[in-house]
């Protein structure tokens, strides 16, 4: 008759049930686009600490039109020089780091920002909605972008301080200029940017 072992093997201990691996719930992504300016509401960009100048800021007293107040960039010797308008009035210029534009540029004259411009602005809506929100343009004219003629593509809303440079074939905004509300003549004489040549 077989002899039992005085030290029987204990029954195997049950392993704890493995907990299911759970991933943290993804947080909702905040909308990356905020309004650039109150009017039009369809021209927008991503939020930054120093925003591109709304027109209501350009209408404030001169002390608040300094580039450091609008963009957080002080006017110093690193700024270049570019003429503006048919009168080729001198301005100091500097590229800015603002998403939503290609090569955004601040223009300063007599220590004050007189114009903000940028290429390929990101729109929250389509061009038709943007033009509808602006209303009738003060003037629609031909212009040259690089070396390409753009018939009736310059939409000057001088009274609202915005000019859109549109490709009439693709209905795409190629460039935008923001400035203090003025007249069409004053815009063309003192503020109109030159887009006929490629800038470096």
C-alpha positions in Angstrom: 0.0 0.0 0.0 1.5 3.4 -1.1 2.7 5.7 1.7 1.4 9.2 1.7 3.9 12.0 1.7 3.9 13.7 5.2 4.1 17.0 3.5 1.5 17.1 0.8 1.8 19.7 -2.0 -0.5 22.7 -1.3 -3.1 23.4 -3.9 -2.0 26.0 -6.5 -2.9 29.5 -5.5 -5.4 31.2 -7.8 -3.8 34.0 -9.7 -5.5 37.4 -9.3 -7.6 38.3 -12.3 -5.7 40.8 -14.5 -7.3 44.2 -14.6 -8.2 45.4 -18.1 -5.8 48.0 -19.4 -7.6 51.3 -19.8 -6.4 54.3 -21.6 -7.0 57.8 -20.2 -9.9 59.5 -21.8 -8.7 61.9 -24.4 -9.4 65.5 -23.5 -11.4 67.5 -26.0 -9.2 69.6 -28.2 -9.9 73.3 -27.9 -10.7 75.0 -31.1 -7.4 76.3 -32.4 -9.0 79.2 -34.3 -10.2 82.4 -32.7 -11.3 85.7 -34.2 -8.6 87.9 -35.6 -10.9 90.9 -35.5 -14.5 91.6 -34.7 -15.4 92.5 -38.3 -15.2 90.5 -40.4 -15.8 87.5 -38.2 -14.7 85.1 -41.0 -11.1 86.2 -41.0 -9.5 84.3 -38.2 -6.2 82.8 -37.0 -4.9 80.7 -34.1 -4.6 82.3 -30.7 -1.3 83.8 -29.6 -0.3 86.0 -26.7 0.1 88.9 -29.1 -2.6 89.0 -31.7 -2.7 90.6 -35.1 -4.2 94.1 -34.7 -7.9 94.3 -34.7 -9.2 97.5 -36.4 -10.5 98.7 -33.1 -6.9 98.7 -31.8 -5.7 100.7 -34.8 -8.3 103.3 -33.9 -6.9 103.9 -30.4 -4.5 106.7 -29.3 -1.0 106.7 -30.7 0.6 105.3 -27.5 -1.3 102.1 -28.0 -0.3 101.7 -31.7 3.3 101.0 -30.9 4.5 97.6 -32.2 5.3 96.3 -28.7 1.7 97.0 -27.6 0.2 95.3 -30.6 2.6 92.4 -31.2 5.0 92.3 -28.3 7.9 93.3 -30.6 9.9 96.4 -29.8 11.0 98.7 -32.6 14.8 98.5 -32.9 17.6 98.4 -35.4 16.6 95.0 -36.6 13.6 96.3 -38.4 14.0 96.8 -42.2 12.7 99.5 -44.5 10.1 99.1 -47.2 8.1 101.9 -48.9 4.3 102.0 -48.9 1.8 103.5 -51.3 2.1 105.3 -54.6 4.0 108.1 -52.8 6.6 105.5 -51.7 6.5 106.7 -48.2 9.1 105.0 -46.0 8.1 102.5 -43.3 10.0 100.2 -40.9 9.0 96.6 -41.4 9.4 93.3 -39.6 8.3 89.8 -40.1 6.1 88.4 -37.3 5.5 84.9 -35.9 1.8 84.7 -36.3 0.2 81.4 -37.5 -2.5 81.6 -40.1 -0.6 83.8 -42.5 2.3 83.5 -44.8 5.1 86.0 -44.0 3.0 88.3 -41.8 4.5 91.8 -41.8 4.1 94.8 -39.5 4.6 98.3 -41.0 5.6 101.2 -38.7 5.8 104.9 -39.5 6.7 107.5 -37.0 6.8 104.9 -34.3 3.2 103.7 -34.9 1.9 100.7 -36.7 0.1 101.9 -39.8 -0.5 98.6 -41.5 -0.5 94.8 -41.0 -0.3 92.5 -44.0 0.0 88.8 -44.6 -0.3 86.2 -47.4 -2.7 83.3 -47.6 -4.8 84.2 -44.6 -6.7 81.3 -43.0 -10.4 81.9 -43.3 -13.0 80.3 -41.0 -15.6 80.4 -43.7 -15.5 80.8 -47.5 -14.7 84.0 -49.4 -18.4 84.6 -50.3 -19.3 84.9 -46.6 -16.4 87.2 -45.9 -17.3 89.5 -48.7 -20.9 89.5 -47.6 -19.9 90.5 -44.1 -17.9 93.4 -45.4 -20.6 94.7 -47.6 -20.0 96.6 -50.9 -16.3 97.5 -51.5 -15.3 101.1 -51.8 -13.4 100.1 -54.9 -12.7 96.9 -56.9 -9.6 97.1 -59.1 -7.1 95.2 -61.0 -3.7 94.3 -59.5 -0.6 92.3 -60.2 0.4 89.5 -57.8 4.1 88.6 -58.4 4.0 88.7 -62.2 0.4 87.6 -62.7 -2.4 90.0 -63.6 -5.4 89.7 -61.3 -8.4 91.5 -63.0 -10.8 93.0 -60.5 -9.2 91.1 -57.6 -8.3 94.0 -55.3 -11.3 94.6 -53.0 -10.6 97.9 -51.1 -12.8 98.5 -48.1 -10.9 101.6 -47.0 -13.7 102.8 -44.8 -13.4 99.6 -42.8 -9.6 99.4 -42.9 -9.2 96.2 -44.9 -8.1 95.3 -48.4 -8.4 91.8 -49.8 -6.3 90.6 -52.7 -8.2 87.8 -54.4 -7.4 85.4 -57.2 -10.6 85.9 -59.3 -10.2 82.5 -61.0 -9.9 80.4 -57.8 -11.7 82.8 -55.5 -8.9 82.5 -53.0 -7.5 85.3 -50.8 -3.8 85.7 -51.7 -3.1 88.6 -49.4 -4.8 90.8 -46.8 -3.9 94.3 -45.5 -5.3 95.8 -42.3 -5.0 99.4 -41.4 -6.8 102.3 -39.8 -10.0 103.2 -41.7 -9.3 105.9 -44.3 -10.2 106.9 -47.8 -9.4 105.0 -51.0 -7.2 107.9 -52.2 -5.3 107.9 -48.9 -4.9 104.2 -48.9 -3.4 104.2 -52.4 -1.2 107.1 -51.7 0.2 106.1 -48.3 -0.6 102.5 -47.5 -1.0 100.3 -50.5 1.5 97.4 -50.4 3.4 96.4 -53.5 2.7 92.8 -54.5 4.0 92.9 -58.0 7.4 91.6 -57.0 8.3 88.5 -55.0 9.6 89.6 -51.5 12.6 87.9 -50.0 
